[in-house]
Protein backbone atom coordinates (compact mmCIF):
# COMPACT_ATOMS: atom_id res chain seq x y z
CA UNK A 1 0.00 0.00 0.00
CA UNK A 2 2.73 2.43 0.90
CA UNK A 3 4.68 1.58 -2.23
CA UNK A 4 1.72 2.16 -4.59
CA UNK A 5 1.05 5.53 -2.91
CA UNK A 6 4.63 6.60 -3.60
CA UNK A 7 4.35 5.42 -7.22
CA UNK A 8 1.16 7.43 -7.72
CA UNK A 9 2.76 10.50 -6.14
CA UNK A 10 5.84 10.10 -8.37
CA UNK A 11 3.66 9.84 -11.49
CA UNK A 12 1.66 12.89 -10.45
CA UNK A 13 4.88 14.89 -9.92
CA UNK A 14 6.22 13.80 -13.34
CA UNK A 15 2.91 14.70 -15.00
CA UNK A 16 2.94 18.12 -13.33
CA UNK A 17 6.57 18.65 -14.38
CA UNK A 18 5.79 17.60 -17.96
CA UNK A 19 2.81 19.92 -18.06
CA UNK A 20 4.91 22.83 -16.72
CA UNK A 21 7.62 22.06 -19.27
CA UNK A 22 5.07 21.99 -22.13
CA UNK A 23 3.56 25.30 -21.01
CA UNK A 24 6.97 26.95 -20.76
CA UNK A 25 7.96 25.58 -24.17
CA UNK A 26 4.71 26.80 -25.69
CA UNK A 27 5.33 30.31 -24.31
CA UNK A 28 8.89 30.37 -25.69
CA UNK A 29 7.75 29.20 -29.13
CA UNK A 30 4.97 31.80 -29.15
CA UNK A 31 7.41 34.55 -28.18
CA UNK A 32 9.88 33.47 -30.88
CA UNK A 33 7.12 33.39 -33.51
CA UNK A 34 6.07 36.91 -32.52
CA UNK A 35 9.64 38.19 -32.87
CA UNK A 36 10.02 36.51 -36.27
CA UNK A 37 6.64 37.86 -37.50
CA UNK A 38 7.56 41.41 -36.47
CA UNK A 39 10.59 41.16 -38.75
CA UNK A 40 8.79 39.61 -41.75
CA UNK A 41 6.74 41.39 -44.39
CA UNK A 42 4.85 40.12 -47.41
CA UNK A 43 6.36 41.45 -50.62
CA UNK A 44 3.92 42.37 -53.40
CA UNK A 45 4.26 43.95 -56.85
CA UNK A 46 1.80 46.75 -57.53
CA UNK A 47 2.24 48.15 -61.02
CA UNK A 48 5.92 49.07 -61.31
CA UNK A 49 6.51 49.28 -57.55
CA UNK A 50 7.42 46.73 -54.91
CA UNK A 51 5.60 47.04 -51.61
CA UNK A 52 5.78 45.37 -48.21
CA UNK A 53 2.81 44.52 -46.01
CA UNK A 54 2.97 43.64 -42.33
CA UNK A 55 1.89 39.99 -42.02
CA UNK A 56 -1.18 40.69 -39.87
CA UNK A 57 -2.31 43.20 -42.53
CA UNK A 58 -1.66 40.83 -45.42
CA UNK A 59 -4.80 38.86 -44.63
CA UNK A 60 -5.49 36.05 -47.04
CA UNK A 61 -3.90 35.70 -50.48
CA UNK A 62 -6.03 33.98 -53.13
CA UNK A 63 -6.11 33.57 -56.92
CA UNK A 64 -8.29 36.21 -58.56
CA UNK A 65 -11.93 35.04 -58.51
CA UNK A 66 -14.72 36.34 -60.72
CA UNK A 67 -15.29 40.03 -60.07
CA UNK A 68 -18.69 41.58 -60.70
CA UNK A 69 -18.38 45.20 -61.82
CA UNK A 70 -20.27 47.87 -59.90
CA UNK A 71 -21.67 50.65 -62.12
CA UNK A 72 -20.78 54.29 -61.55
CA UNK A 73 -17.58 53.69 -59.63
CA UNK A 74 -14.08 54.96 -60.27
CA UNK A 75 -11.92 52.90 -62.65
CA UNK A 76 -9.77 51.55 -59.80
CA UNK A 77 -12.84 50.07 -58.07
CA UNK A 78 -13.10 46.80 -59.96
CA UNK A 79 -16.27 45.54 -58.30
CA UNK A 80 -17.30 42.81 -55.90
CA UNK A 81 -15.88 39.31 -55.46
CA UNK A 82 -17.73 36.54 -53.64
CA UNK A 83 -15.22 34.62 -51.53
CA UNK A 84 -16.78 31.76 -49.57
CA UNK A 85 -20.11 33.56 -49.33
CA UNK A 86 -18.71 36.97 -48.32
CA UNK A 87 -18.63 39.92 -50.69
CA UNK A 88 -15.37 41.85 -50.89
CA UNK A 89 -14.94 45.26 -52.54
CA UNK A 90 -12.02 44.81 -54.94
CA UNK A 91 -9.62 47.70 -55.61
CA UNK A 92 -6.98 47.64 -58.31
CA UNK A 93 -4.18 49.10 -56.21
CA UNK A 94 -1.95 50.04 -59.17
CA UNK A 95 -4.82 51.94 -60.79
CA UNK A 96 -5.60 53.63 -57.47
CA UNK A 97 -1.95 54.73 -57.25
CA UNK A 98 -2.30 56.21 -60.77
CA UNK A 99 -0.32 53.58 -62.70
CA UNK A 100 -3.09 52.23 -64.90
CA UNK A 101 -5.02 48.98 -64.67
CA UNK A 102 -3.45 45.73 -63.48
CA UNK A 103 -3.63 43.01 -66.12
CA UNK A 104 -5.12 39.88 -64.56
CA UNK A 105 -2.99 36.85 -65.38
CA UNK A 106 -2.07 33.60 -63.59
CA UNK A 107 0.41 35.45 -61.31
CA UNK A 108 -2.12 38.09 -60.19
CA UNK A 109 -3.51 37.73 -56.69
CA UNK A 110 -6.26 39.13 -54.55
CA UNK A 111 -5.37 40.07 -50.99
CA UNK A 112 -8.30 40.03 -48.58
CA UNK A 113 -6.95 42.80 -46.38
CA UNK A 114 -9.92 44.45 -44.75
CA UNK A 115 -11.17 41.96 -42.19
CA UNK A 116 -8.60 42.96 -39.58
CA UNK A 117 -9.65 46.57 -40.10
CA UNK A 118 -13.40 45.96 -39.98
CA UNK A 119 -14.17 45.96 -43.69
CA UNK A 120 -14.47 43.54 -46.57
CA UNK A 121 -11.77 45.20 -48.66
CA UNK A 122 -9.64 43.30 -51.14
CA UNK A 123 -6.79 44.57 -53.28
CA UNK A 124 -5.67 43.26 -56.64
CA UNK A 125 -1.89 43.03 -57.01
CA UNK A 126 0.26 42.02 -59.97
CA UNK A 127 1.90 39.27 -57.96
CA UNK A 128 3.06 38.15 -54.55
CA UNK A 129 6.85 38.21 -54.18
CA UNK A 130 7.15 36.22 -50.95
CA UNK A 131 8.30 36.98 -47.44
CA UNK A 132 10.95 39.63 -46.86
CA UNK A 133 12.91 40.18 -43.67
CA UNK A 134 13.16 43.84 -42.69
CA UNK A 135 16.44 42.98 -40.95
CA UNK A 136 17.95 42.22 -44.37
CA UNK A 137 16.85 45.56 -45.85
CA UNK A 138 18.52 48.96 -45.55
CA UNK A 139 16.26 51.82 -44.47
CA UNK A 140 16.05 54.77 -46.85
CA UNK A 141 15.20 58.34 -45.97
CA UNK A 142 11.56 59.05 -46.79
CA UNK A 143 8.70 61.36 -45.99
CA UNK A 144 6.82 58.40 -44.48
CA UNK A 145 3.55 60.07 -45.31
CA UNK A 146 0.43 59.05 -47.14
CA UNK A 147 0.41 55.29 -47.49
CA UNK A 148 4.13 54.74 -46.86
CA UNK A 149 5.32 53.60 -43.42
CA UNK A 150 9.00 53.29 -44.36
CA UNK A 151 11.14 52.82 -47.44
CA UNK A 152 13.94 50.29 -47.87
CA UNK A 153 16.53 49.03 -50.31
CA UNK A 154 17.58 45.40 -50.59
CA UNK A 155 21.03 43.96 -51.40
CA UNK A 156 20.24 44.11 -55.14
CA UNK A 157 19.31 47.81 -54.92
CA UNK A 158 15.58 47.15 -55.30
CA UNK A 159 13.41 49.87 -53.73
CA UNK A 160 10.67 48.71 -51.32
CA UNK A 161 7.88 50.73 -49.71
CA UNK A 162 6.03 49.50 -46.65
CA UNK A 163 2.29 50.06 -47.09
CA UNK A 164 0.36 51.72 -44.25
CA UNK A 165 -2.73 49.65 -44.91
CA UNK A 166 -4.85 51.05 -42.08
CA UNK A 167 -4.26 54.60 -43.37
CA UNK A 168 -5.08 53.51 -46.91
CA UNK A 169 -8.31 51.75 -45.95
CA UNK A 170 -9.53 54.75 -43.94
CA UNK A 171 -8.47 57.45 -46.44
CA UNK A 172 -11.28 59.51 -47.94
CA UNK A 173 -9.85 59.04 -51.44
CA UNK A 174 -9.91 55.24 -51.02
CA UNK A 175 -13.39 55.12 -49.50
CA UNK A 176 -14.91 57.42 -52.14
CA UNK A 177 -15.24 54.86 -54.94
CA UNK A 178 -18.33 56.42 -56.51
CA UNK A 179 -17.65 58.11 -59.83
N, C-alpha and C positions, 0 to 999 in steps of 0.2 A: 504494500500500500504506500509506504513512504517513497519507494523507488519510483512508482508510477506518478506520484505527485511531483517529484523532481523532474521527471521527463516532460510532463505537461508544462511545468513552469519554464523549462529550458526551451521548449518549442514556442511557447508564447513570447519569450524574450527574443528569440531569433526572428519570429514573425514581425514583432514590433520593430526590430532593428532593420529588417528587410524593407518594411514599409517606410521607415524614416529615410533609409538610403534612397528608395525609389522617389520619394517626394523631393529630397534634396537634388537628386539627379535631374528630375523634371524641371525644377526651378532653374538649375544651371543651364540646361538646354534651352529653355524658354528665354533666358537672359541673353544667351549667345545668339539665338535666332533674331532677337530684337536688335542687337548690335549690328548683325550682318544686314538685316533689312534696312536699317537707317543708312547704310552705306550704299545700297543698291538702288538703281533706278532702271526703269524700262525705257529703252531707246526706241524712238519711232521716227520715221521719215514723214514729214508733212511738206508736200511740194518739194522745194529745193533745200529745205532746212532740216537739220537733225535736232530733235527735241528729247528731253528726258522727263519722265514722269515718276514721282514718288510711287513706290509699289502700292501703298494703300489707295492712292488716287487712280491707279491704272485700272482698277476694276477687273472686268472680264474681257478677254480678247477672243473674238469669234470671226469666222469667215463672214463676208458681207452677205446678209440675207436679202430677200426681196424688200425693196423700199417703195412704199406707196407715196407718190408726190402729194403735197398739200398745196392747193391753189392759193395764189396771192401771197406768197412768201418770198423772201429774198433768195437770190440764186444759191447762196451757200446753205440754205435750209433745204436739205434734200427730201425730207418727208418723214414718214413714220415706218418703223420696222417692228414687226411682231416677233418677239423673242420669248419663247416658252409662255405664251399667253399674256405677256406684258408689252405694251406699246412704248417704244423709245423714240424720242425726237432725234433725228439724225442730222448732224451738221458736218458739212465738208470743211474740215479745218483749214486746208490750204486755200480754198475759196474765201473763207471768212478772213484769213490773213491777207487777202488781196492777190494771191498767186494764180488764180484761175482754178477751174474744176479739176478734181482728182480723177484720173481715169481708173475705173474699177477693173482690176485684173486679178488673176489668182493670188498675187502677193498682197493685195489690199486687205485691210482688216477693219473691223468695227470694234471700237473700245466702248464698253458700257461703263461710263465713268460717273454718272450722276447719282447712283444709289447712295453712296457714302455722303453725298451732299444734299440728299433729300429731293432728287429729281430723277426723271427717267431720261437723262441726256445720254446720247451716244455720239462719238466722233468717228468720222471716216478718216483713215490715214493711209498713205501710200503703202507702207509696210512696217512691220515690227522688226527692229534691229537686234533685239535681245537685251539681256541684262548688262548694265554698265556699272562699274564700281566708281563712285565719286573719288575714292582714295587714289585711283589711278589716273585721274584727270587733273589738269592744272587750271586753277581759277583764273578767269580773265576779268579785267576791270569792266564794269557795266553799270548802266543806270539802274538796273534791277527794278524797273517800273513796268506798268502795264501787266502783261502776262508772263514776264520773265522774273524768275526767282534769282537765278544766278546764271552766269555764262562760264563755259569751260572750253579747254582745248585738250585733245587726247595726244598720245605719243606720235600719231601720224599727222598732226596739225589740223585735224577735223574740228570744226567749231560746233559746240553743243549748247543749247539753251534749255534751262530747266523751266518747265511750264508751271505757272501758278494756277492750277486748275480751279481752285475755289474762287479766285478773283475772276477768272474767265467765265465760269458758270453764273456768277452773280452780276456780271457787267451788263449795263443797260444795252449796249450795242449787241451783245450776244443774245439777250433775252428778247429783243425787239426783232423778231423774225418776220413780222408782217411787212409786206411790200408797200 
